[in-house]
Amino acid sequence: MLWRIFKYTGHLFHLRHRKGHGIHSPYLFEFLSRVIFNSEGVECPPMVRQEHRALKKDLTPAGGEGRSVRFFVRHSSVSEKHAALLHRIARWFHPEMMVELGTGLGISTLYLATGSPDTPLHSIEGNTERASFAAQLVSRCMLGPVSIHWGDMDEKLADILPLIPGRFLAYVDGNHHYEPTVSYVKSLMERAGEEAVIILDDIHWSKGMNRAWKEVISWPETRVSIDLFHMGILLLRKDLQHEQLKIKF
Ligand SMILES: C[S@@+](CC[C@H](N)C(=O)[O-])C[C@H]1O[C@@H](n2cnc3c(N)ncnc32)[C@H](O)[C@@H]1O
């Protein structure tokens, strides 16, 4: 906890880019203003927000250790603000495939899937109860081509990798340790075309995650990295200048 407070203070101190000021690339400027800062006021479908809010109050057990849905959603799921950003990113890029590592109860899945409803989404979850809860959520909300893969992330990602086209959107939100995180991003980058986008959650959650983030943003394939503190975004387009942005979101 102390580590995160320390890093957050540092994040605020080092902020250079607010609302896209000082950005020269029109593509990046548009991404920052329209998608990150939502200048067009895009809203998620009301059904998505209603489901999310209902789950925040749901006391039924889920995911083991006697924990409730409410506990998991409040402590381990993406926040409503960051989930809405996932929705806008999916909507903006309209990728050929979405890959989610760490389904949890399916909250982030819901926001991604409704952002680009006709895009196949493969989501991996290792906990049986959560995977089945998420599958029920997907079917209740009648989401499009979403597949929840239950099993170990390393194994399931290896199965899915050959199917991933160049223009994909990946959201890495599970197994938050240095080695797996670096290895997942590396494997995804090997599949990536220029239009691929990789989002990592909890990039400053621990020293290991912070190290993983620093490493992946230093790779030449990463043209632009956007550090929002709780989340980081990697853009790979070769026409972008190498830039490492820190933004107050
Ligand atoms: C932070 S939660 C995901 C939350 C979800 N993305 C959301 O925002 O609603 C991370 C999930 O990753 C799963 N996970 C962690 N390590 C894993 C592994 N090695 N294989 C499969 N699943 C794993 C956990 O069971 C947990 O449900």
PDBQT file of the ligand as one rigid body, heavy atoms in Angstrom, charges set to zero:
ROOT
HETATM    1  C1  LIG A 301      -7.879  -8.589 -11.295  1.00  0.00    +0.000 C 
HETATM    2  S1  LIG A 301      -8.801 -10.034 -11.604  1.00  0.00    +0.000 S 
HETATM    3  C2  LIG A 301      -9.565  -9.693 -13.147  1.00  0.00    +0.000 C 
HETATM    4  C3  LIG A 301     -10.652  -8.712 -13.036  1.00  0.00    +0.000 C 
HETATM    5  C4  LIG A 301     -11.403  -8.447 -14.325  1.00  0.00    +0.000 C 
HETATM    6  N1  LIG A 301     -10.509  -8.163 -15.443  1.00  0.00    +0.000 N 
HETATM    7  C5  LIG A 301     -12.334  -7.260 -14.138  1.00  0.00    +0.000 C 
HETATM    8  O1  LIG A 301     -11.861  -6.125 -14.168  1.00  0.00    +0.000 OA
HETATM    9  O2  LIG A 301     -13.527  -7.471 -13.935  1.00  0.00    +0.000 OA
HETATM   10  C6  LIG A 301      -7.548 -11.154 -12.095  1.00  0.00    +0.000 C 
HETATM   11  C7  LIG A 301      -8.058 -12.534 -12.424  1.00  0.00    +0.000 C 
HETATM   12  O3  LIG A 301      -6.982 -13.262 -13.010  1.00  0.00    +0.000 OA
HETATM   13  C8  LIG A 301      -7.076 -14.615 -12.624  1.00  0.00    +0.000 C 
HETATM   14  N2  LIG A 301      -5.739 -15.213 -12.696  1.00  0.00    +0.000 N 
HETATM   15  C9  LIG A 301      -4.625 -14.835 -12.027  1.00  0.00    +0.000 A 
HETATM   16  N3  LIG A 301      -3.582 -15.620 -12.357  1.00  0.00    +0.000 NA
HETATM   17  C10 LIG A 301      -4.048 -16.512 -13.263  1.00  0.00    +0.000 A 
HETATM   18  C11 LIG A 301      -3.447 -17.587 -13.999  1.00  0.00    +0.000 A 
HETATM   19  N4  LIG A 301      -2.163 -17.890 -13.880  1.00  0.00    +0.000 N 
HETATM   20  N5  LIG A 301      -4.231 -18.291 -14.839  1.00  0.00    +0.000 NA
HETATM   21  C12 LIG A 301      -5.548 -17.984 -15.003  1.00  0.00    +0.000 A 
HETATM   22  N6  LIG A 301      -6.169 -16.980 -14.340  1.00  0.00    +0.000 NA
HETATM   23  C13 LIG A 301      -5.430 -16.257 -13.478  1.00  0.00    +0.000 A 
HETATM   24  C14 LIG A 301      -7.598 -14.553 -11.192  1.00  0.00    +0.000 C 
HETATM   25  O4  LIG A 301      -8.272 -15.757 -10.873  1.00  0.00    +0.000 OA
HETATM   26  C15 LIG A 301      -8.499 -13.331 -11.206  1.00  0.00    +0.000 C 
HETATM   27  O5  LIG A 301      -9.853 -13.675 -11.330  1.00  0.00    +0.000 OA
ENDROOT
TORSDOF 0
